[in-house]
């Protein structure tokens, strides 16, 4: 991303090219120690929250619950039904709709139980269990898809955070080097071209920092739903 000085002028006893090469190597080595996590969530926590908040995962979970409930009832006899009725109720004349007016009027109260053979109930249970297994498979697939997308987004943000931290570290180091070169130029130890080149590289580092900040914001957009 950044070029290093090509001048062989010496500052504090170290050639500019060698000094910048050493600095860049150290920054690359220490950049892996940047510990800022995406949206301040751990990887596992991000996966957990995304899975819990996903509308698709919730729908799949509800489907599993519904199919499990249906499977539990599939092997049982149907619920008994309460039967209420009235026979010979007058519907005309002076006694119409009077249940106590005619001795032939009778009330009926009973419970009806539909009988389903054991084999048929067993077949229903097997079909219901297969439906449960299908729902569970769909749920696991949905959760896996959500977790995969979340993991990619989390890692992308982490990478962009570290890239920004590295660009900022290089920019700060270049600012310090520019000040050192200016002092050396005043002491006639380096040429004016070295100072101009340092200014140009510092300007480029500022552009790189701005670009890294924009890339980080773009990467954070998919992670906004996690929180």
VMD Tcl script that draws the C-alpha trace (Angstrom):
set ca {
  {0.00 0.00 0.00}
  {2.79 2.38 0.89}
  {6.16 2.80 -0.79}
  {9.27 3.26 1.32}
  {11.90 5.92 0.87}
  {14.53 5.17 -1.75}
  {17.06 7.70 -0.52}
  {20.19 6.37 1.16}
  {20.52 9.45 3.38}
  {21.24 8.62 7.01}
  {19.13 9.69 9.99}
  {20.35 8.77 13.46}
  {22.86 6.39 11.90}
  {20.25 4.25 10.06}
  {19.63 4.50 6.29}
  {16.10 5.70 5.49}
  {15.26 2.63 3.37}
  {16.41 0.19 6.05}
  {14.67 2.12 8.81}
  {11.32 2.09 6.99}
  {11.67 -1.55 6.05}
  {12.23 -2.46 9.71}
  {9.31 -0.30 10.81}
  {6.94 -1.88 8.32}
  {8.00 -5.39 9.35}
  {7.35 -4.58 13.01}
  {3.92 -3.13 12.24}
  {2.97 -6.18 10.22}
  {4.12 -8.43 13.04}
  {2.23 -6.57 15.77}
  {-0.93 -5.98 13.75}
  {-2.10 -9.46 14.69}
  {-2.25 -8.35 18.31}
  {-5.02 -5.82 17.71}
  {-7.81 -7.12 19.88}
  {-10.85 -5.09 18.89}
  {-13.72 -7.45 18.14}
  {-16.47 -6.67 15.62}
  {-19.31 -4.71 17.25}
  {-17.72 -5.70 20.62}
  {-19.15 -9.21 20.36}
  {-17.20 -12.43 20.58}
  {-17.45 -14.80 17.63}
  {-19.54 -17.34 19.56}
  {-21.80 -14.64 20.99}
  {-22.40 -13.19 17.53}
  {-23.38 -16.62 16.21}
  {-25.70 -17.24 19.16}
  {-27.47 -13.88 18.90}
  {-27.87 -14.12 15.14}
  {-29.37 -17.60 15.39}
  {-31.77 -16.46 18.11}
  {-32.83 -13.30 16.26}
  {-33.23 -14.81 12.79}
  {-36.83 -14.75 11.58}
  {-36.17 -17.78 9.39}
  {-34.75 -19.74 12.32}
  {-37.73 -18.77 14.49}
  {-40.15 -19.94 11.80}
  {-38.31 -23.25 11.43}
  {-38.29 -23.72 15.20}
  {-42.05 -23.10 15.34}
  {-42.54 -25.67 12.58}
  {-40.58 -28.23 14.59}
  {-42.70 -27.53 17.68}
  {-45.94 -27.84 15.71}
  {-44.93 -31.09 14.03}
  {-43.76 -32.52 17.37}
  {-47.10 -31.68 18.95}
  {-48.94 -33.29 16.06}
  {-46.75 -36.39 16.33}
  {-47.59 -36.74 20.01}
  {-51.31 -36.83 19.18}
  {-51.06 -38.97 16.05}
  {-50.93 -42.28 17.91}
  {-53.80 -41.47 20.25}
  {-57.51 -42.01 19.86}
  {-59.46 -38.91 18.85}
  {-60.77 -36.80 21.69}
  {-64.21 -37.88 22.97}
  {-67.07 -35.66 21.88}
  {-69.93 -34.53 24.10}
  {-73.29 -35.03 22.43}
  {-76.36 -33.01 23.42}
  {-79.76 -33.30 21.79}
  {-83.54 -33.13 22.16}
  {-86.13 -35.34 20.51}
  {-89.80 -34.63 19.81}
  {-89.64 -30.97 20.70}
  {-92.83 -29.21 19.57}
  {-92.11 -26.63 16.90}
  {-95.68 -25.41 16.35}
  {-98.86 -24.84 18.27}
  {-99.25 -23.41 21.75}
  {-96.47 -25.66 23.16}
  {-93.82 -24.94 20.52}
  {-90.26 -24.88 21.81}
  {-91.46 -25.82 25.32}
  {-89.42 -28.87 26.35}
  {-91.60 -29.64 29.37}
  {-94.95 -29.32 27.65}
  {-95.03 -32.72 25.93}
  {-94.22 -35.96 27.73}
  {-92.78 -37.31 24.45}
  {-90.03 -34.69 24.44}
  {-86.74 -36.26 25.51}
  {-83.35 -34.82 26.22}
  {-80.21 -36.69 25.18}
  {-76.75 -36.32 26.78}
  {-73.89 -38.61 25.82}
  {-70.21 -39.01 25.01}
  {-69.09 -40.32 21.65}
  {-65.69 -41.91 21.10}
  {-64.48 -42.55 17.58}
  {-62.53 -45.78 17.34}
  {-59.36 -45.98 15.24}
  {-57.53 -49.28 14.89}
  {-54.08 -49.70 16.40}
  {-52.47 -50.28 13.01}
  {-53.92 -47.09 11.61}
  {-52.78 -45.12 14.65}
  {-49.29 -46.62 14.33}
  {-49.14 -45.61 10.67}
  {-50.19 -42.08 11.59}
  {-47.47 -41.93 14.24}
  {-44.81 -43.01 11.76}
  {-45.89 -40.37 9.23}
  {-45.95 -37.72 11.92}
  {-42.49 -38.71 13.12}
  {-41.11 -38.39 9.60}
  {-42.64 -34.92 9.43}
  {-40.88 -34.03 12.69}
  {-37.56 -35.25 11.33}
  {-38.04 -33.23 8.15}
  {-38.86 -30.10 10.19}
  {-35.81 -30.62 12.38}
  {-33.59 -31.04 9.32}
  {-34.96 -27.84 7.81}
  {-34.39 -26.01 11.10}
  {-30.78 -27.17 11.37}
  {-30.13 -26.18 7.77}
  {-31.60 -22.72 8.39}
  {-29.53 -22.20 11.53}
  {-26.39 -23.36 9.73}
  {-27.03 -20.86 6.93}
  {-27.55 -18.03 9.42}
  {-24.43 -18.94 11.37}
  {-22.34 -19.18 8.21}
  {-23.43 -15.73 7.01}
  {-22.89 -14.27 10.48}
  {-19.45 -15.82 10.81}
  {-18.36 -14.42 7.46}
  {-19.64 -10.96 8.38}
  {-17.94 -11.08 11.80}
  {-14.59 -12.13 10.34}
  {-14.84 -9.50 7.61}
  {-15.34 -6.78 10.21}
  {-12.45 -8.11 12.29}
  {-10.17 -8.08 9.24}
  {-11.23 -4.53 8.32}
  {-10.67 -3.36 11.91}
  {-7.16 -4.73 11.91}
  {-6.46 -3.30 8.46}
  {-7.56 0.12 9.70}
  {-5.42 -0.20 12.84}
  {-2.41 -1.11 10.72}
  {-2.98 1.82 8.33}
  {-3.29 4.19 11.29}
  {-0.10 2.82 12.85}
  {1.80 3.29 9.60}
  {0.41 6.82 9.30}
  {1.57 7.73 12.81}
  {5.01 6.29 12.13}
  {5.26 8.28 8.90}
  {4.33 11.47 10.73}
  {7.16 10.87 13.19}
  {9.58 10.09 10.37}
  {8.60 13.26 8.54}
  {9.37 15.34 11.60}
  {12.72 13.57 11.96}
  {13.53 14.19 8.31}
  {12.64 17.85 8.64}
  {15.03 18.19 11.56}
  {17.72 16.35 9.62}
  {17.13 18.58 6.60}
  {17.64 21.65 8.74}
  {20.92 20.11 9.82}
  {21.85 19.45 6.20}
  {21.85 15.67 6.75}
  {19.21 14.81 4.13}
  {18.14 16.27 0.80}
  {14.95 18.24 0.23}
  {13.69 15.45 -2.02}
  {13.61 13.11 0.97}
  {11.33 15.49 2.85}
  {9.08 15.91 -0.18}
  {8.84 12.17 -0.67}
  {7.98 11.69 3.01}
  {5.19 14.27 2.69}
  {3.83 12.51 -0.39}
  {3.83 9.15 1.36}
  {2.14 10.64 4.42}
  {-0.57 12.05 2.16}
  {-1.03 8.61 0.60}
  {-1.27 7.05 4.05}
  {-4.10 9.47 4.88}
  {-5.97 8.32 1.78}
  {-5.40 4.71 2.81}
  {-6.77 5.40 6.30}
  {-9.89 7.03 4.86}
  {-10.41 4.09 2.52}
  {-9.95 1.62 5.40}
  {-12.52 3.51 7.49}
  {-15.05 3.38 4.66}
  {-14.46 -0.32 4.11}
  {-14.97 -0.96 7.83}
  {-18.30 0.89 7.82}
  {-19.44 -1.11 4.80}
  {-18.40 -4.36 6.48}
  {-20.28 -3.43 9.65}
  {-23.59 -3.03 7.84}
  {-24.46 -6.78 7.77}
  {-23.44 -7.02 11.44}
  {-25.91 -4.35 12.54}
  {-28.66 -6.97 12.82}
  {-26.58 -9.00 15.23}
  {-26.88 -6.42 17.99}
}
mol new
graphics top color blue
foreach p $ca { graphics top sphere $p radius 0.5 }
foreach p [lrange $ca 0 end-1] q [lrange $ca 1 end] { graphics top cylinder $p $q radius 0.2 }
display resetview
